[in-house]
Amino acid sequence: MTPLQLAPMDFITDFIEQNVSAQLFVSVHVLLIMLHVILLSVAYLVMAERKFSAYIQDRLGPNRVGFDFGLPFLKFLSTKGALKGCLGLGQPLADGIKFLLKEDYTPGRVDKVLFTLAPVFIIIPALIGFAVIPWGGFWDLGDIPTPLGTIEGGRVLVAGADVNIGIVYLLAVASLGVYGVTLGGWASNSKYSFLGGLRATAQMISYEIPLGLSLMAALLIIGSVIPTRIIDYQVEHGWLVLAQPLAAVLFFIAILAEANRAPFDNAEAEQELVGGYHTEYSSMRFALYFLAEYAHMVTSASFLVLLFFGGYHLPLGFLGEDHLLSPTATGFLAVLAKTGVFFGKVLFVNFVQIVIRWTVPRIRYDQVMMLGWQSLIPISLAVVVMTSIMVYFGMTPADTATWGLPTAFTWFPMFAANMVLLVGVMLFQTTLPRSTINRQIRMYGSRFHPVEGEMVNTAPTDPVALEDRPVQGTAPVAG
């Protein structure tokens, strides 16, 4: 029958049964679910960072706002224990409401169109990069009955898109984030924003090179850009962080710089640029910049886990070959378990990024560029050359598996090559001329170069400053 001869409902049913596959059905649901999971994770990553920084600085951090927001008629949403007060779990929602209600101010003489579009250009790449991440592996799905027709089941990939160029897609999307920063800095008509945009542009372009080279070193061993095959390789031959530790470290440093995270947050350095590229932004347009940083953290951490930490895999060989995290497990419980493991690894990487921000001080912008061009790029090139040589001589984990080595140690030849390269780089570095830009100038009579025969004492001498009991003071305490 032709479409004109069918009743409207029959035409819709026929169209769904012929054109809507089980993969499309699952992909749409994965996109919707993971988008909201990531947005919720971003909100609570902000709170987690505030709590981590408070712990490191011996403070309390957010600990007052519950889900009742202090309003009497919302007390039923909160208990007298954890949700009201001590954990402050309502703080992210309160911050979101604050951003929504604040005045959205547009300064005069800005490019209003680009000023508005710039936050959109940075948040969209951060929220679409996860589409090719295979969160739960494969799922054997039965037929799906719907009110408008039955969708034929089959084996589907639990990902937003089942494409063979997943890694290429991730790289392409990640490179688009710089446009939002650059346009925001330029369109703001502010010298601070403009300088922040220039810094971010130069930094992202510079650190995309070691990121791409370290990725290339990993793909040379795996031999595929398909995300599922990358995980399958690591399931069979061990996580790639064991065979390529240098590439993993280079990749991690590069994603920190790509996300403008400390110690590479020079594009928004408060001490120099007020706020950098988002100085002139307020309300939700500023919130989009703020959320994009954390969304980039989640996406880049997913990329790192996929490449070097086995994705959803855990070394549970003692449970046999058909446990829930095995690639051969394709049931619904296996999908949930794999997704939980994958996302748990991502959150762990995010917490490492947070701790680094509050542990390592920000480095100067010239040092950021010198680190990229004079250290990371040459080392990543050396890693690619070393990996190419090992692949040529058949010493990758897949090749050494035929040598009779235990499966748990097939990565050892590549690991040894990485260590030899690291020692070689450290020895070569000692032969390079040292920069004299920041060399300390001898100032005669200063604390570092005192006059001959004099002793410089910089310790405090006041009795109060030497007292370990500031409450009791210097007065003697009885007993």
N, C-alpha and C positions, 0 to 999 in steps of 0.2 A: 504494500500500500504506500502511496505517496504521502508526504506530510499533510497535503491539503485534504486527503480523504480520512485522516485520523482525527479523532476527537482531541480537544486541547490537552486533557489529562493523559490520554494515551500517547500523544506526541511527546509530552514531557517525560513520561515513563520510558518510552522507547529511546529518547535522547540520553537519559541518565544511564540506562543499561548498556548502551553502545559506546558512550564517550567518557563516562566517569569510572575510572579504574580504582581499585583498592589502594594503589600507591598514592593517587591524587587525594583520595579521602583521608588517608593517614597523614599525608604531608600537610594538608590544610590544618588538621587538628594539631599536629606537632608545632606548626608555626604559631598558632594562636596560643597554645598552652605555654610553650617555651618563651614566647614574647612576654607574657604576663609573669612567668617565673623569673625571668631576667630583670624585668622592671621592679618586681618586689625585692629581688636580691640586691639591686642597685640601691634601693631605698635603705635597706638594712645594712648594706656595706658602708654607707655613709655613717650610720649610727655605730657600727662596729669600729670604724676608724676613730671616731670620737672617743669611744670607750677604751680602745687600745692606747691611744695617745694619753688619755687620762691616767691609765694604769702605769704607763711608762713614766709619766711626770708626777706620779703620786697624787693624783686627783681622783674625783669620783666620776666625772663625766655626766651625761644625761641620765637622770635617775628619778625624775618626778612625774613626767607626763604618762598617764595610763590611757587606755582607750576611752575613758569617760571625759577626758580633757578638763576635769574639774567641774563639770556641769552636773547639777543634781539629777536632772532627768535622764542622764546617760550612765548613772551609776550601775545599772544592771549589766552594762557591757564590761565591767571590770570587777575583779574580786578584790578582797582586802589584802591579798598577798602579792604575787609576782606581777600581775598585770597592772596593778595600781601603785605606781611609785618606784619600787626599788630597781626594776629593770628599765623603766622608761620606754617600754615598747611602743608607746604611742607617739614618740618624738618624731619619727620620719613622717607620719601622717600630719602631725601638727606643722612641721616645716613645709610640707607640700601645700597645706591650706594657706600658710603665711605667704608663700610665693604667689599663689593664685590671687590673693586679695591685695597684694601690694600694687602701688601705682606703676603702670608700665610706661615709663618715661622715655621719650625719644629726644635726644639733644638736638639743638638747632644745627643746621648746615651739615648734617650727615646725609649719606646716600640712603634714603629711607627704604628703598626696595631691597638693596643688598644688606642693609643693617638688619632687616627683618628676616631675610632668607638665610643669612649666615648661620644662625643656630640650628636651622633645619638641615643645612648641608653637613653639619658635624654629627647630629644625632642619628640621622637616617643610616649612614654607613655603619654606625656602631650597633644598630638594631637589626640589620639584615645580614651581617656577616656570619651569624650562627646558623644560617639556613642549611648549610651543607654538613654540619657536624652530625655524625651518626650516633646520637645519644644512646639509643638502646639496641643497636645492631639490627638484625633481621627478625621479622615476626611472621609466623605462619598464621595468616588471618583467614577466617572462614567467610562465607557469604554474608553480606551486610544487608539485612532487610530495612528499607526505609519506606515512609508513607508514599513516596513517589516512584518506587521501584526497587529492585534488588541489585546491589553492586556485587559483582563476582569477586570472590576472595582470591587469595594466593599469598606468595611470599613477598613481603614489603619491607622497605628500609625505614626505620624509625628516625626520620630526618625531615627537615623542611623541604629538601629537594634532593632527588636521587640523580646526580649528574656525575659524569666521569672526569670532569675538570674541577673537582671541588677545591683543590689547593690553589689553582689559578684564580678561581673565583674569590677565595679569601684574600689573596694578595691584591687583586684588583679593587675589591671593596675597601680594604684597609688603606689603600693609597688615596682614597677620595676624602678622608677625614681632614687632610691638610687644607682643603679649600674652604671649609667653614672657619677655620682659624684665620687664614689669610684674609678672606673677605671681611670677617668681623673686625680685624685690626685695621684694614684699609678704609672700610665704610664708616668707621666711628669718627673720623676726622679728628683724631687725637694722636699726639706724638707718642704717648705711652702705649696706646693700643697698636699703633703702626709699628713701633719697635718690637712689641711682643709678637705681632704677626710675622715680621721678618725673621725673628729668632726661631719661631716654631717652624716656619717653612724650611729654613736652612737646616735645622736640626732633623726634621722628618726626612728630608731628602738624603741627608748624610747617613742616618741610621737605617734607612731602608736597604742600603747596600750590604752591610753585615747581616741584616735579617735575611735577605734573599740568598746570600752566599751560604749561611749556615743551613738554611732550608735546602739548598742545592746539595750540600754535603749529606743531609739525611736522605734525600730522594735518590742520590746516586747508589746508596746501599739498598733501598727498598725497591727501586725500579718501577714505581707507579705513583701517580698523583691522585688515585682514587682513595678517598678516606677509609673505606672499609678494608681495602687491601693493606693500608698502612697499619691498621690495628691487627689484622690477621698476621702480618709479618712479625709484629712484636709479640703476639701470643705464641708463635712458634719458636722464635729465636731470642726472646728476651726484650725488655724495654730498650729503646734506642738510646736512652740517657746513659746506659752502661757502655754501649759501643761508641757513642759520640758525645762524651761529656763536655768537650770544648765547644762543640756546636750548640749543645743545649744551653750552656752558660752564655754564649754570644747571643743566642736567640732571646734568652730571658732579658739580657741587658737592652737589646734592641727594642723589645716590646715595652719596656719601661720608658724608654726615650720616645717611642711612637705615641704613647698615651700621655706624654707630658707629666709623668710621675717623678717624684723626687728620687734620686738627686738630679734629675734632668728637667725640673720645672722652671727653667729660666724664662720661658715665654710669659709667665705670670708672676715673676719675682716681686713680692710686695716691697722689698727694700729698695728696688731700683725702678720698677715700672708701675707702682701703685697696685694694679691688678692685671696688667698686661693687656692681652687682646680683648678681654671682657670688662675692661674698666668702665665703659660707658653703658653697660647693660644693667637692667634691673628686672624685677618681677620674673615671669616665666621664661623670658628670653635668656636671662642669666641662668635660670634653673636648667634650661636645656644644655647649656655649656657644662654646667656642673654635673648633670646626669650623664652626659656623653663621656666624660672622663672615666666614670665608673663602668659604663656600658662597654667602653673600649677595654677596660681591665678584664671584664668577664669574657668578651670575645677573644682577646689575645691569649688569655689563660686557657681557654678551650682549645685554641690552636696549638699551644705549647703541650698540653696534655695529650692531644691527638698525635702529635709528632714524636714526642720523646718519652711519654709516661704511659703508653699503652692504652690510652682511651679508657674504655670500660673494663679493661682486663686487670685482674689481680692474680698474683702467683699462688693459686690454690690447687696445685697439682696433687696434693695429698687427698683431695676429695674425688679424684678420678677425672675422667675426660668429659663427663656430661653434667657438671655442676652448673648452677644458674648463670655464671659469668663466662661460660664457654661459648665460643662462636656457634657451636652446634645446638645450643639451647635457644629455641625460638618461640617459647611460650610467653604468655602475658606476664607471669611472675618474673621470668628471665628479663623481659624488657624493663620492668620496673626496677629490678636489681641493678641492671647495667646502667640505667639512667641515673640511679642514685649514686653509684660508684663514680661515674664520669663527672657528675656535677659536684660530688664531694671533693674530688681531686681539684676541680676548678676553684672551689671556695678555698681550699688549702693554699693554692698558688696566690689567690687574692690576699689572704692573710699574710703571706710572706711579703707581698708588695707593700702592704700596710706597715708592717714592722720595719721594712727598709726605709720607708718615708720618715719614720720617727726615730731612726737610728743613725742613718747616714746623712750628714749635712749636705746642703745644696752646693754643687761645685760651680765655679765661675763659667760664664758662657764661652770664653776662649778655651778653657779646659775641656768643656763639653765637645767642642769641635776638634780639639787636638786628640782627645780620647778616641773619637770616631775615625778620623782620617789617619792618624799616626799609629793607632794601636789596633782597634777592632777590625778595620778593613784589611790591613796586612795579615793579621792573624786568621781572619776568616778565609782569606785567599789561600793561606798556607794549609788550612784545614781541608779546603776543597781539593788542593793538589795532593795532599796526603791521602785523602779518601779515594781519589782517582787511581793513585798508585796501588792502594790496597785492593781496589776492585779489579784492576788489571791483573794482579798476581793471584787473584782468587782467594783473598783472606778475609772476606766479609763473613758475618755470622751464618748466612745461608751456605757459604762455601765450606766453612770450617765444620759445619754439622756433618759433613761427609768424612771428616778426618777420624771419627771415632771419639771426639771429645764429648763429655756429658752435655746434655742440652742446656744446663744451667751455666756453662762456661764457653759457649760458642762465641760470645762477645769478647773474650779475653784478648785475642790478637789485635782487634781494633782498639780496645782500651789501652793496650800497651803502646800502640802506635801514637795514640793521643798523648800519652804521658811522655814519650820520647820527643814529640813535637813541642810540648809545653816546656820541657827542660831546654830544648834547643832555642826556643823563643826567649827564655829568661837569660840564657848565656849570651845570645846575640844582643839583647838589650843593654848589657853591660858595656858593649863596644861602641854604642852610639854616643855622639856628643850630647852632653846635658845642656838644657836650656838655662840661660842666665837671667831670664826675664824677672823671675821672682826671687833671685838670690838676695839674701839679707845684707844690707849695707852696714859696715862696721861704724858705729857711732861712739867715739871715745868718751868714756864717762857714763855710758848708759848701763842699764842693769845687766845686759849681755856682755858688755865689754868695759868693765870698771877700770878705774885708774889703778895703776900698779900700787900694790900695798894696801888697797882698800877692800873691805868686804861689803858686798851689797846684800842687804837683808830685805826681802819683799814680804815677809810674813807679818801679820798684824801684831801690834805690841799692846794695844789697849786691853785691859783685863776682861772687859765685857765680850770682846771679839774672841778671846781665847776660852771663854766659858762654854762648857758643853751642856749646861743646864740653863737655857735662856729664861725659863719660867721662874726658877729660884733666884737667878741673878748671881752676883759674886759674893753675896752674903753667905757665911757658913751655915750649914744645915745641921740641926741637932740629930744625933743618932745615925 
